[in-house]
Amino acid sequence: MSTKNLELYEGRIFFQDEDFPVWINLDDVHKKGNYIPLHWHEHIELHYVVRGSVSIKVNNIDITAYPEELVLINSNELHLGASLEQRTQVIVVIFDIKMFSRELAGRNIIFQSLVKNDSYISKLLKDIYLEHQEQQIGYQLSCKGILMCLISHLLRNYTLEELTNQDNLKRVKNLERLNKTITYIQDHFNESLSNKKLAEMIHLSEGRFNHLFKESMEVAPQQYINRLRLKKAAELLRKENMSISEIAYVVGFNDYNHFGRVFKRHYGCTPTQMREEKL
């Protein structure tokens, strides 16, 4: 994980045209591994697999999708995605459902995360991508019309539940707390960071903070911090002429021997071996 751009909140996506608040793209991935960084936003995000296969983690639930299957990421859901094959193609459509319907503006609809065997959805997503690619006169109207048909179909066939405003606010508040914590860790990873200090920063008990962080990030806070420090240490070992003890101190390890043990356990080699072999 990079020590840059660790903020989880993507914010409101910039749409080039206010009259066309939709993002449509074909993600053409040429290697296995992550193609979507961990993040969240208020928009609905659709991933329709054209070729290959993907694993998209939504709120810590792994969803695997194959050609002609749709992964649907609801508003305010923490997610990341990975290609499971050397070549994967995914049609990605991102939109704010509230910008398309006043009827839905005050409602918090949660859709089913995975849709299979729906030829109508397949046709709509292929049509909207083709319209956007060709950009013939009236293509924006056509894309919005197709998207409205898609939204209606999802509402009638794939609605799981409707959150109360209170539940939705709680979800957003927890994501904001998590984002604040990750941003703070990014900026201060080389300082002494206790769970108690991080919990106090976002006004939670230490126990509640630990639960929220581990539930969202799948690792305990201190494990996450150490991974970040080790990642930075590996970068410095490859690029800088600093001594290993200096690097250990710079990334936040005050005990050189502890740094060496943790480093070897994580990377399977010592800092010296990594530097010499330039792994």
Secondary structure, DSSP 8 states (H G I E B T S, - for coil): --SSS---B--S---S-TT--EEEEEEEE-SSEEEEEEEB-SSEEEEEEEES-EEEEETTEEEEE-TT-EEEE-TT--EEEEESSSSEEEEEEEE-GGGT-GGGTT-EEEE-SEE-S-HHHHHHHHHHHHHHHH--TTHHHHHHHHHHHHHHHHHHHSEEEEE-HHHHHHHHHHHHHHHHHHHHHHHHTTS---HHHHHHHTT--HHHHHHHHHHHHSS-HHHHHHHHHHHHHHHHHHH----HHHHHHHTT-S-HHHHHHHHHHHHSS-HHHHHHHT-
